[in-house]
Amino acid sequence: MAQYVPDPAGLPAEDLIEELGVNLAARYAGAEDELIKAVAVRAYRDLELQETIRTTAMTPHMTDLFARAVARNKALAELQALRAQSIRELQYLAAQMAEKLHSRDLALEVITLAWTEGEAAAAERLGMATRLPQTTALTGSSSQAATMLTLDLTSRLEDMALRIARYPQDAYQRVISFTASNTILGAGTNLQSQQLAVQRFLSEGITGFVDKSGCNWRIGSYAEMAGRTAVNRAFNDAGIWRMQQVGVNLVTVVGALDSCSKCAPWVGKILSTDGSTGTVVVQHATSDEHITVQIIATIEAARGAGLHHPNCRHQDIAYMPGLTIPQAGQEYDPQAEADREKQRSIERDIRKYKRRESIAADPTDQKRAALKVRAKQAQMREHVELTGRKRASAREQLTFTDGR
């Protein structure tokens, strides 16, 4: 029998978790990409004017020192005016972008959809049983539980919106600091080298997001992680809440063959949602028989040991004695996890060079970045052919994310 029942719309739970995480990440990665391009345009314009100032100060045929100083000061004044204008424009653009993201109830939309689908999937699965326990009297409500998840995701999204509001000005001022002293001194490195340094700096994107475990993320990957984690938790919690309404307090974990070392030990195991552990005798789900079940741990203990960590996509499905067949043969496979991580790494590289291509200072840099993109895409084709993994083209696009 199937390991879990698809939702009524036909979208499997793992696809729902992936899709909502990707969609959320795309909103923030798209905003990031637009802001980075805006900074790049102004940074390259700034560098070109700085080069004009430097060459003016070093022009051999301009023997009149006074005329040279006048020309240099005029260019410096123009540079300062352009910088002030650039900062104002970037501040306005960032504020508009942050407000647009903030005005949407993204967290509420995501959690509501995930909760609804999780509850519906659990209800459909429970419908296969004909011998269910008596309905239990539970305190609280599903809306209260969903609200807590919504508040947590909202807080994460607000942090990202604040960083988006600050990033363009901070990035532009950082770029200015690269060469400001050289401009004043009338000396500096080659313009093309300066442009390449700016390109590399901007291609790093918006960074500095730290999760509860201390891991650092870029904004795109942080948005994806936060969305996927929230969706998975809402989907699972909604299902558990629905199960408890009819007295079902046992779940079993289902997952992929490339499960990480934290999750693999729990796949196929039976867990309780009411604190029960050990060997218990329970009624068969479809007959008057009773069968013996081994409960490995509580769901909270499993989560405390690493199950459902950030970015996890494993699901908790109702375990109905005698009817549910727990997933078997699941062992931690270091090679499978390594293959998945290598694929994620190549995807990040593809996005990195696509970002460099999109903000290239000139056709030469753009062509160089495009060659890197094609080389990494060839590496990806070789990797999926060698490992048999499915290529996820959406993850290679700038609109997906650009994080590590």
C-alpha positions as a Markdown table, in Angstrom:
| # | Residue | x | y | z |
|---|---|---|---|---|
| 1 | Met | 0.0 | 0.0 | 0.0 |
| 2 | Ala | 1.1 | 3.6 | -0.4 |
| 3 | Gln | 3.2 | 5.1 | 2.3 |
| 4 | Tyr | 1.0 | 8.1 | 2.6 |
| 5 | Val | -2.2 | 9.4 | 1.0 |
| 6 | Pro | -1.9 | 12.2 | -1.5 |
| 7 | Asp | -3.9 | 15.4 | -0.7 |
| 8 | Pro | -7.3 | 15.8 | -2.5 |
| 9 | Ala | -5.8 | 18.0 | -5.2 |
| 10 | Gly | -3.3 | 15.3 | -6.2 |
| 11 | Leu | -0.1 | 17.0 | -4.9 |
| 12 | Pro | 2.0 | 14.7 | -2.8 |
| 13 | Ala | 3.1 | 16.0 | 0.6 |
| 14 | Glu | 6.8 | 16.2 | -0.3 |
| 15 | Asp | 5.9 | 18.1 | -3.5 |
| 16 | Leu | 3.7 | 20.5 | -1.5 |
| 17 | Ile | 6.5 | 21.2 | 0.9 |
| 18 | Glu | 9.0 | 21.7 | -1.9 |
| 19 | Glu | 6.7 | 23.9 | -4.0 |
| 20 | Leu | 5.7 | 26.3 | -1.2 |
| 21 | Gly | 9.3 | 26.6 | 0.0 |
| 22 | Val | 10.4 | 27.4 | -3.6 |
| 23 | Asn | 7.6 | 29.9 | -4.1 |
| 24 | Leu | 8.5 | 31.7 | -0.9 |
| 25 | Ala | 12.2 | 31.8 | -1.7 |
| 26 | Ala | 11.5 | 33.1 | -5.2 |
| 27 | Arg | 9.8 | 36.2 | -3.8 |
| 28 | Tyr | 12.8 | 37.2 | -1.7 |
| 29 | Ala | 15.4 | 36.0 | -4.2 |
| 30 | Gly | 13.6 | 38.0 | -6.9 |
| 31 | Ala | 13.7 | 41.1 | -4.7 |
| 32 | Glu | 17.3 | 40.5 | -3.9 |
| 33 | Asp | 18.2 | 40.1 | -7.6 |
| 34 | Glu | 16.5 | 43.4 | -8.5 |
| 35 | Leu | 18.2 | 45.3 | -5.8 |
| 36 | Ile | 21.6 | 43.9 | -6.6 |
| 37 | Lys | 21.2 | 44.9 | -10.3 |
| 38 | Ala | 20.3 | 48.4 | -9.1 |
| 39 | Val | 23.4 | 48.6 | -7.0 |
| 40 | Ala | 25.6 | 47.3 | -9.8 |
| 41 | Val | 24.4 | 49.9 | -12.3 |
| 42 | Arg | 25.3 | 52.7 | -9.9 |
| 43 | Ala | 28.5 | 51.1 | -8.8 |
| 44 | Tyr | 29.8 | 50.8 | -12.3 |
| 45 | Arg | 28.8 | 54.3 | -13.1 |
| 46 | Asp | 30.6 | 55.4 | -10.0 |
| 47 | Leu | 33.8 | 53.5 | -10.9 |
| 48 | Glu | 33.8 | 55.0 | -14.4 |
| 49 | Leu | 33.6 | 58.6 | -13.0 |
| 50 | Gln | 36.3 | 57.7 | -10.5 |
| 51 | Glu | 38.5 | 56.6 | -13.4 |
| 52 | Thr | 37.9 | 59.9 | -15.1 |
| 53 | Ile | 39.0 | 61.8 | -12.0 |
| 54 | Arg | 42.1 | 59.6 | -11.7 |
| 55 | Thr | 43.2 | 60.0 | -15.3 |
| 56 | Thr | 42.5 | 63.8 | -15.2 |
| 57 | Ala | 44.9 | 64.1 | -12.2 |
| 58 | Met | 47.6 | 62.2 | -14.1 |
| 59 | Thr | 47.1 | 63.7 | -17.6 |
| 60 | Pro | 50.7 | 64.7 | -18.8 |
| 61 | His | 49.6 | 67.4 | -21.3 |
| 62 | Met | 47.5 | 69.3 | -18.8 |
| 63 | Thr | 50.4 | 71.5 | -17.6 |
| 64 | Asp | 48.3 | 74.1 | -16.0 |
| 65 | Leu | 48.0 | 72.8 | -12.4 |
| 66 | Phe | 45.2 | 75.2 | -11.6 |
| 67 | Ala | 43.1 | 74.0 | -14.6 |
| 68 | Arg | 43.8 | 70.5 | -13.7 |
| 69 | Ala | 42.7 | 71.1 | -10.1 |
| 70 | Val | 39.5 | 72.8 | -11.3 |
| 71 | Ala | 38.6 | 69.9 | -13.6 |
| 72 | Arg | 39.4 | 67.4 | -10.9 |
| 73 | Asn | 37.3 | 69.3 | -8.3 |
| 74 | Lys | 34.4 | 69.6 | -10.7 |
| 75 | Ala | 34.5 | 65.9 | -11.4 |
| 76 | Leu | 34.7 | 65.2 | -7.6 |
| 77 | Ala | 31.6 | 67.4 | -7.0 |
| 78 | Glu | 29.7 | 65.5 | -9.7 |
| 79 | Leu | 30.8 | 62.2 | -8.2 |
| 80 | Gln | 29.6 | 63.3 | -4.7 |
| 81 | Ala | 26.2 | 64.4 | -6.2 |
| 82 | Leu | 25.8 | 61.2 | -8.1 |
| 83 | Arg | 26.6 | 59.2 | -4.9 |
| 84 | Ala | 24.0 | 61.1 | -2.9 |
| 85 | Gln | 21.4 | 60.6 | -5.6 |
| 86 | Ser | 22.3 | 56.9 | -5.9 |
| 87 | Ile | 21.8 | 56.4 | -2.1 |
| 88 | Arg | 18.4 | 58.2 | -2.2 |
| 89 | Glu | 17.3 | 56.1 | -5.2 |
| 90 | Leu | 18.4 | 52.9 | -3.6 |
| 91 | Gln | 16.8 | 53.7 | -0.2 |
| 92 | Tyr | 13.5 | 54.4 | -2.0 |
| 93 | Leu | 13.7 | 51.2 | -4.1 |
| 94 | Ala | 14.5 | 49.1 | -1.1 |
| 95 | Ala | 11.8 | 50.6 | 1.0 |
| 96 | Gln | 9.3 | 50.0 | -1.8 |
| 97 | Met | 10.5 | 46.4 | -2.1 |
| 98 | Ala | 10.3 | 45.7 | 1.6 |
| 99 | Glu | 6.9 | 47.2 | 1.9 |
| 100 | Lys | 5.6 | 45.1 | -1.0 |
| 101 | Leu | 6.8 | 42.0 | 0.7 |
| 102 | His | 5.6 | 43.1 | 4.1 |
| 103 | Ser | 2.1 | 44.0 | 2.9 |
| 104 | Arg | 1.4 | 40.5 | 1.8 |
| 105 | Asp | 0.3 | 38.0 | 4.5 |
| 106 | Leu | 2.8 | 35.5 | 3.1 |
| 107 | Ala | 3.2 | 33.6 | 6.3 |
| 108 | Leu | -0.5 | 33.3 | 6.8 |
| 109 | Glu | -1.0 | 32.1 | 3.3 |
| 110 | Val | 1.7 | 29.5 | 3.5 |
| 111 | Ile | 0.7 | 28.1 | 6.9 |
| 112 | Thr | -3.0 | 28.1 | 6.1 |
| 113 | Leu | -2.5 | 26.1 | 2.9 |
| 114 | Ala | -0.1 | 23.7 | 4.5 |
| 115 | Trp | -2.3 | 23.2 | 7.5 |
| 116 | Thr | -5.4 | 22.6 | 5.4 |
| 117 | Glu | -3.6 | 20.1 | 3.1 |
| 118 | Gly | -2.1 | 18.3 | 6.1 |
| 119 | Glu | -5.4 | 17.9 | 7.9 |
| 120 | Ala | -7.1 | 16.8 | 4.6 |
| 121 | Ala | -4.4 | 14.2 | 3.9 |
| 122 | Ala | -4.8 | 12.8 | 7.5 |
| 123 | Ala | -8.6 | 12.7 | 7.2 |
| 124 | Glu | -8.4 | 10.8 | 3.9 |
| 125 | Arg | -6.0 | 8.3 | 5.4 |
| 126 | Leu | -8.1 | 7.8 | 8.5 |
| 127 | Gly | -11.0 | 7.1 | 6.3 |
| 128 | Met | -9.4 | 3.7 | 5.4 |
| 129 | Ala | -9.9 | 2.5 | 9.0 |
| 130 | Thr | -13.2 | 1.1 | 10.2 |
| 131 | Arg | -12.2 | 0.6 | 13.9 |
| 132 | Leu | -11.1 | 3.9 | 15.3 |
| 133 | Pro | -10.8 | 4.7 | 19.0 |
| 134 | Gln | -13.2 | 7.0 | 20.7 |
| 135 | Thr | -12.9 | 10.7 | 20.0 |
| 136 | Thr | -10.7 | 12.3 | 22.6 |
| 137 | Ala | -11.4 | 15.6 | 24.4 |
| 138 | Leu | -8.4 | 17.8 | 23.6 |
| 139 | Thr | -7.7 | 21.2 | 24.9 |
| 140 | Gly | -6.8 | 24.0 | 22.4 |
| 141 | Ser | -7.7 | 24.2 | 18.8 |
| 142 | Ser | -6.2 | 23.8 | 15.4 |
| 143 | Ser | -6.4 | 27.5 | 14.8 |
| 144 | Gln | -4.3 | 28.2 | 17.9 |
| 145 | Ala | -1.6 | 25.8 | 16.8 |
| 146 | Ala | -1.6 | 27.2 | 13.3 |
| 147 | Thr | -1.4 | 30.8 | 14.7 |
| 148 | Met | 1.8 | 29.9 | 16.6 |
| 149 | Leu | 3.5 | 28.6 | 13.4 |
| 150 | Thr | 2.3 | 31.7 | 11.5 |
| 151 | Leu | 3.8 | 34.0 | 14.1 |
| 152 | Asp | 7.1 | 32.2 | 13.9 |
| 153 | Leu | 7.3 | 32.4 | 10.1 |
| 154 | Thr | 6.1 | 36.0 | 10.2 |
| 155 | Ser | 9.0 | 36.9 | 12.4 |
| 156 | Arg | 11.5 | 35.3 | 10.1 |
| 157 | Leu | 10.0 | 37.1 | 7.1 |
| 158 | Glu | 10.1 | 40.4 | 8.8 |
| 159 | Asp | 13.8 | 39.9 | 9.5 |
| 160 | Met | 14.4 | 39.4 | 5.8 |
| 161 | Ala | 12.4 | 42.4 | 4.9 |
| 162 | Leu | 14.5 | 44.6 | 7.2 |
| 163 | Arg | 17.7 | 43.3 | 5.6 |
| 164 | Ile | 16.3 | 44.0 | 2.2 |
| 165 | Ala | 15.5 | 47.6 | 3.3 |
| 166 | Arg | 19.1 | 48.1 | 4.4 |
| 167 | Tyr | 21.0 | 46.1 | 1.9 |
| 168 | Pro | 21.3 | 48.4 | -1.2 |
| 169 | Gln | 22.6 | 51.4 | 0.8 |
| 170 | Asp | 25.0 | 49.2 | 2.8 |
| 171 | Ala | 26.3 | 47.4 | -0.4 |
| 172 | Tyr | 26.7 | 50.6 | -2.3 |
| 173 | Gln | 28.7 | 52.3 | 0.5 |
| 174 | Arg | 30.8 | 49.1 | 0.8 |
| 175 | Val | 31.6 | 49.4 | -3.0 |
| 176 | Ile | 32.5 | 53.1 | -2.6 |
| 177 | Ser | 34.9 | 52.1 | 0.2 |
| 178 | Phe | 36.8 | 49.8 | -2.2 |
| 179 | Thr | 38.3 | 52.7 | -4.2 |
| 180 | Ala | 37.4 | 56.0 | -2.5 |
| 181 | Ser | 40.9 | 56.6 | -1.1 |
| 182 | Asn | 42.5 | 55.8 | -4.5 |
| 183 | Thr | 40.2 | 58.3 | -6.2 |
| 184 | Ile | 41.4 | 61.1 | -3.8 |
| 185 | Leu | 45.0 | 60.1 | -4.3 |
| 186 | Gly | 44.7 | 60.0 | -8.0 |
| 187 | Ala | 45.9 | 56.4 | -8.1 |
| 188 | Gly | 44.3 | 53.0 | -8.2 |
| 189 | Thr | 44.0 | 49.6 | -9.9 |
| 190 | Asn | 42.8 | 48.9 | -13.4 |
| 191 | Leu | 39.2 | 49.8 | -13.9 |
| 192 | Gln | 38.4 | 46.3 | -15.2 |
| 193 | Ser | 39.8 | 44.8 | -12.0 |
| 194 | Gln | 37.7 | 47.2 | -9.9 |
| 195 | Gln | 34.6 | 46.2 | -11.8 |
| 196 | Leu | 35.4 | 42.5 | -11.3 |
| 197 | Ala | 35.8 | 43.1 | -7.6 |
| 198 | Val | 32.5 | 44.8 | -7.4 |
| 199 | Gln | 30.9 | 42.0 | -9.4 |
| 200 | Arg | 32.2 | 39.3 | -7.1 |
| 201 | Phe | 31.1 | 41.2 | -4.0 |
| 202 | Leu | 27.6 | 41.7 | -5.3 |
| 203 | Ser | 27.3 | 38.2 | -6.5 |
| 204 | Glu | 27.5 | 37.1 | -2.9 |
| 205 | Gly | 24.0 | 38.5 | -2.4 |
| 206 | Ile | 22.3 | 39.4 | 0.9 |
| 207 | Thr | 23.9 | 37.4 | 3.7 |
| 208 | Gly | 24.0 | 37.2 | 7.5 |
| 209 | Phe | 20.9 | 35.2 | 8.4 |
| 210 | Val | 21.5 | 32.8 | 11.3 |
| 211 | Asp | 19.1 | 30.1 | 12.4 |
| 212 | Lys | 18.6 | 28.7 | 15.9 |
| 213 | Ser | 21.3 | 26.1 | 15.4 |
| 214 | Gly | 23.9 | 28.8 | 14.5 |
| 215 | Cys | 24.0 | 28.0 | 10.7 |
| 216 | Asn | 24.6 | 31.0 | 8.4 |
| 217 | Trp | 22.4 | 31.5 | 5.4 |
| 218 | Arg | 21.9 | 33.8 | 2.4 |
| 219 | Ile | 18.5 | 35.4 | 2.0 |
| 220 | Gly | 17.3 | 33.1 | -0.8 |
| 221 | Ser | 18.3 | 29.9 | 1.0 |
| 222 | Tyr | 17.1 | 31.3 | 4.3 |
| 223 | Ala | 13.7 | 32.0 | 2.8 |
| 224 | Glu | 13.5 | 28.6 | 1.3 |
| 225 | Met | 14.6 | 26.9 | 4.5 |
| 226 | Ala | 12.1 | 28.9 | 6.6 |
| 227 | Gly | 9.3 | 28.3 | 4.2 |
| 228 | Arg | 10.0 | 24.6 | 3.8 |
| 229 | Thr | 10.5 | 24.1 | 7.5 |
| 230 | Ala | 7.3 | 25.9 | 8.4 |
| 231 | Val | 5.3 | 24.1 | 5.7 |
| 232 | Asn | 6.5 | 20.7 | 6.9 |
| 233 | Arg | 5.8 | 21.5 | 10.5 |
| 234 | Ala | 2.3 | 22.8 | 9.7 |
| 235 | Phe | 1.5 | 19.8 | 7.5 |
| 236 | Asn | 2.6 | 17.3 | 10.1 |
| 237 | Asp | 1.1 | 19.1 | 13.0 |
| 238 | Ala | -2.3 | 19.5 | 11.2 |
| 239 | Gly | -2.3 | 15.8 | 10.5 |
| 240 | Ile | -1.4 | 14.9 | 14.1 |
| 241 | Trp | -4.1 | 17.3 | 15.4 |
| 242 | Arg | -6.7 | 15.6 | 13.1 |
| 243 | Met | -5.6 | 12.1 | 14.2 |
| 244 | Gln | -6.0 | 13.1 | 17.8 |
| 245 | Gln | -9.5 | 14.2 | 17.2 |
| 246 | Val | -10.5 | 10.6 | 16.6 |
| 247 | Gly | -8.2 | 9.1 | 19.2 |
| 248 | Val | -5.3 | 8.0 | 17.0 |
| 249 | Asn | -2.0 | 8.7 | 18.8 |
| 250 | Leu | 0.5 | 6.7 | 16.8 |
| 251 | Val | 2.4 | 7.9 | 13.7 |
| 252 | Thr | 5.1 | 6.4 | 11.5 |
| 253 | Val | 7.7 | 8.4 | 9.7 |
| 254 | Val | 8.2 | 8.3 | 5.9 |
| 255 | Gly | 11.1 | 9.7 | 4.0 |
| 256 | Ala | 13.4 | 9.6 | 1.0 |
| 257 | Leu | 16.3 | 7.2 | 0.4 |
| 258 | Asp | 18.8 | 10.1 | 0.7 |
| 259 | Ser | 17.7 | 10.9 | 4.2 |
| 260 | Cys | 20.4 | 12.5 | 6.4 |
| 261 | Ser | 21.9 | 10.9 | 9.4 |
| 262 | Lys | 19.6 | 12.7 | 11.8 |
| 263 | Cys | 16.4 | 11.5 | 10.1 |
| 264 | Ala | 17.2 | 8.1 | 8.6 |
| 265 | Pro | 17.1 | 6.3 | 12.0 |
| 266 | Trp | 13.4 | 7.4 | 12.4 |
| 267 | Val | 12.1 | 6.4 | 9.0 |
| 268 | Gly | 9.6 | 3.5 | 9.4 |
| 269 | Lys | 9.6 | 3.7 | 13.1 |
| 270 | Ile | 6.4 | 4.0 | 15.2 |
| 271 | Leu | 6.1 | 7.1 | 17.4 |
| 272 | Ser | 3.4 | 8.3 | 19.8 |
| 273 | Thr | 1.8 | 11.7 | 20.2 |
| 274 | Asp | 0.5 | 11.1 | 23.7 |
| 275 | Gly | 3.7 | 10.2 | 25.5 |
| 276 | Ser | 3.4 | 6.4 | 25.2 |
| 277 | Thr | 6.5 | 4.3 | 24.6 |
| 278 | Gly | 7.5 | 0.6 | 24.6 |
| 279 | Thr | 5.4 | -2.5 | 23.7 |
| 280 | Val | 1.7 | -2.0 | 23.7 |
| 281 | Val | -1.3 | -4.0 | 22.6 |
| 282 | Val | -3.8 | -2.1 | 20.4 |
| 283 | Gln | -6.9 | -2.8 | 18.4 |
| 284 | His | -6.6 | -3.7 | 14.8 |
| 285 | Ala | -7.7 | -0.8 | 12.5 |
| 286 | Thr | -10.2 | -2.9 | 10.5 |
| 287 | Ser | -11.2 | -5.9 | 12.7 |
| 288 | Asp | -11.8 | -6.9 | 16.2 |
| 289 | Glu | -8.3 | -8.3 | 16.6 |
| 290 | His | -5.6 | -6.9 | 18.8 |
| 291 | Ile | -2.0 | -6.7 | 17.8 |
| 292 | Thr | 1.3 | -5.9 | 19.6 |
| 293 | Val | 3.1 | -2.7 | 18.5 |
| 294 | Gln | 6.6 | -1.4 | 19.5 |
| 295 | Ile | 6.6 | 2.4 | 20.1 |
| 296 | Ile | 10.2 | 3.5 | 19.7 |
| 297 | Ala | 9.7 | 7.0 | 21.2 |
| 298 | Thr | 7.4 | 10.0 | 21.4 |
| 299 | Ile | 7.3 | 12.5 | 18.5 |
| 300 | Glu | 8.7 | 15.2 | 20.7 |
| 301 | Ala | 11.7 | 13.0 | 21.6 |
| 302 | Ala | 12.3 | 12.3 | 17.9 |
| 303 | Arg | 12.2 | 16.0 | 17.1 |
| 304 | Gly | 14.6 | 16.7 | 20.0 |
| 305 | Ala | 17.0 | 14.1 | 18.5 |
| 306 | Gly | 17.0 | 15.8 | 15.1 |
| 307 | Leu | 14.0 | 14.6 | 13.2 |
| 308 | His | 12.2 | 17.5 | 11.3 |
| 309 | His | 15.3 | 19.7 | 11.4 |
| 310 | Pro | 15.4 | 22.9 | 9.2 |
| 311 | Asn | 14.8 | 21.9 | 5.6 |
| 312 | Cys | 13.5 | 18.4 | 6.5 |
| 313 | Arg | 10.7 | 17.0 | 4.3 |
| 314 | His | 9.9 | 13.8 | 6.2 |
| 315 | Gln | 6.2 | 13.3 | 7.1 |
| 316 | Asp | 4.4 | 11.8 | 10.1 |
| 317 | Ile | 1.5 | 9.7 | 8.9 |
| 318 | Ala | -1.2 | 8.0 | 11.0 |
| 319 | Tyr | -0.2 | 4.5 | 12.0 |
| 320 | Met | -3.3 | 2.3 | 12.0 |
| 321 | Pro | -2.5 | -1.2 | 13.5 |
| 322 | Gly | -2.8 | -4.0 | 11.0 |
| 323 | Leu | -3.4 | -1.6 | 8.1 |
| 324 | Thr | -0.4 | 0.7 | 7.8 |
| 325 | Ile | 2.8 | -0.9 | 6.5 |
| 326 | Pro | 5.7 | 1.2 | 7.9 |
| 327 | Gln | 8.4 | 2.1 | 5.4 |
| 328 | Ala | 11.0 | -0.7 | 5.5 |
| 329 | Gly | 14.6 | -1.1 | 4.5 |
| 330 | Gln | 15.6 | 2.4 | 5.3 |
| 331 | Glu | 19.2 | 2.8 | 6.4 |
| 332 | Tyr | 21.4 | 5.9 | 6.4 |
| 333 | Asp | 23.3 | 6.0 | 3.1 |
| 334 | Pro | 26.2 | 8.4 | 3.3 |
| 335 | Gln | 26.8 | 8.2 | -0.4 |
| 336 | Ala | 23.1 | 9.1 | -1.2 |
| 337 | Glu | 23.4 | 12.1 | 1.1 |
| 338 | Ala | 26.7 | 13.1 | -0.4 |
| 339 | Asp | 25.2 | 12.9 | -3.9 |
| 340 | Arg | 22.3 | 15.1 | -2.9 |
| 341 | Glu | 24.7 | 17.7 | -1.3 |
| 342 | Lys | 26.9 | 17.7 | -4.4 |
| 343 | Gln | 23.9 | 18.4 | -6.5 |
| 344 | Arg | 22.9 | 21.3 | -4.2 |
| 345 | Ser | 26.5 | 22.6 | -4.5 |
| 346 | Ile | 26.5 | 22.5 | -8.3 |
| 347 | Glu | 23.1 | 24.3 | -8.3 |
| 348 | Arg | 24.5 | 27.0 | -6.1 |
| 349 | Asp | 27.4 | 27.5 | -8.5 |
| 350 | Ile | 25.1 | 27.7 | -11.5 |
| 351 | Arg | 23.1 | 30.4 | -9.8 |
| 352 | Lys | 26.3 | 32.2 | -8.7 |
| 353 | Tyr | 27.6 | 32.5 | -12.2 |
| 354 | Lys | 24.2 | 33.4 | -13.6 |
| 355 | Arg | 24.1 | 36.2 | -11.1 |
| 356 | Arg | 27.6 | 37.3 | -12.2 |
| 357 | Glu | 26.4 | 37.2 | -15.8 |
| 358 | Ser | 23.4 | 39.3 | -15.0 |
| 359 | Ile | 25.4 | 42.1 | -13.3 |
| 360 | Ala | 28.5 | 41.9 | -15.6 |
| 361 | Ala | 30.2 | 45.3 | -16.1 |
| 362 | Asp | 30.9 | 44.7 | -19.8 |
| 363 | Pro | 30.4 | 42.1 | -22.6 |
| 364 | Thr | 33.7 | 40.4 | -21.8 |
| 365 | Asp | 32.8 | 39.8 | -18.2 |
| 366 | Gln | 29.4 | 38.7 | -19.3 |
| 367 | Lys | 30.8 | 36.1 | -21.7 |
| 368 | Arg | 33.2 | 34.9 | -19.1 |
| 369 | Ala | 30.4 | 34.3 | -16.6 |
| 370 | Ala | 28.2 | 32.6 | -19.3 |
| 371 | Leu | 31.0 | 30.1 | -20.0 |
| 372 | Lys | 31.2 | 29.3 | -16.3 |
| 373 | Val | 27.4 | 28.7 | -16.3 |
| 374 | Arg | 27.6 | 26.3 | -19.2 |
| 375 | Ala | 30.6 | 24.5 | -17.6 |
| 376 | Lys | 28.6 | 24.0 | -14.4 |
| 377 | Gln | 25.5 | 22.9 | -16.3 |
| 378 | Ala | 27.6 | 20.3 | -18.0 |
| 379 | Gln | 28.9 | 19.1 | -14.6 |
| 380 | Met | 25.3 | 18.8 | -13.5 |
| 381 | Arg | 24.3 | 16.7 | -16.5 |
| 382 | Glu | 27.3 | 14.4 | -15.7 |
| 383 | His | 26.3 | 14.2 | -12.0 |
| 384 | Val | 22.7 | 13.2 | -12.5 |
| 385 | Glu | 23.6 | 10.7 | -15.2 |
| 386 | Leu | 26.2 | 9.1 | -12.9 |
| 387 | Thr | 24.0 | 9.0 | -9.8 |
| 388 | Gly | 20.5 | 8.6 | -11.3 |
| 389 | Arg | 19.2 | 11.6 | -9.3 |
| 390 | Lys | 16.5 | 13.8 | -10.8 |
| 391 | Arg | 17.6 | 17.2 | -12.1 |
| 392 | Ala | 15.7 | 20.0 | -10.5 |
| 393 | Ser | 16.0 | 22.8 | -13.1 |
| 394 | Ala | 14.0 | 25.3 | -11.0 |
| 395 | Arg | 16.7 | 25.2 | -8.4 |
| 396 | Glu | 19.2 | 26.4 | -11.0 |
| 397 | Gln | 17.3 | 29.7 | -11.7 |
| 398 | Leu | 18.0 | 33.0 | -10.1 |
| 399 | Thr | 14.4 | 33.3 | -9.2 |
| 400 | Phe | 14.8 | 30.3 | -7.0 |
| 401 | Thr | 17.4 | 31.4 | -4.5 |
| 402 | Asp | 21.1 | 32.2 | -4.3 |
| 403 | Gly | 22.2 | 30.9 | -1.0 |
| 404 | Arg | 24.4 | 28.4 | 0.8 |
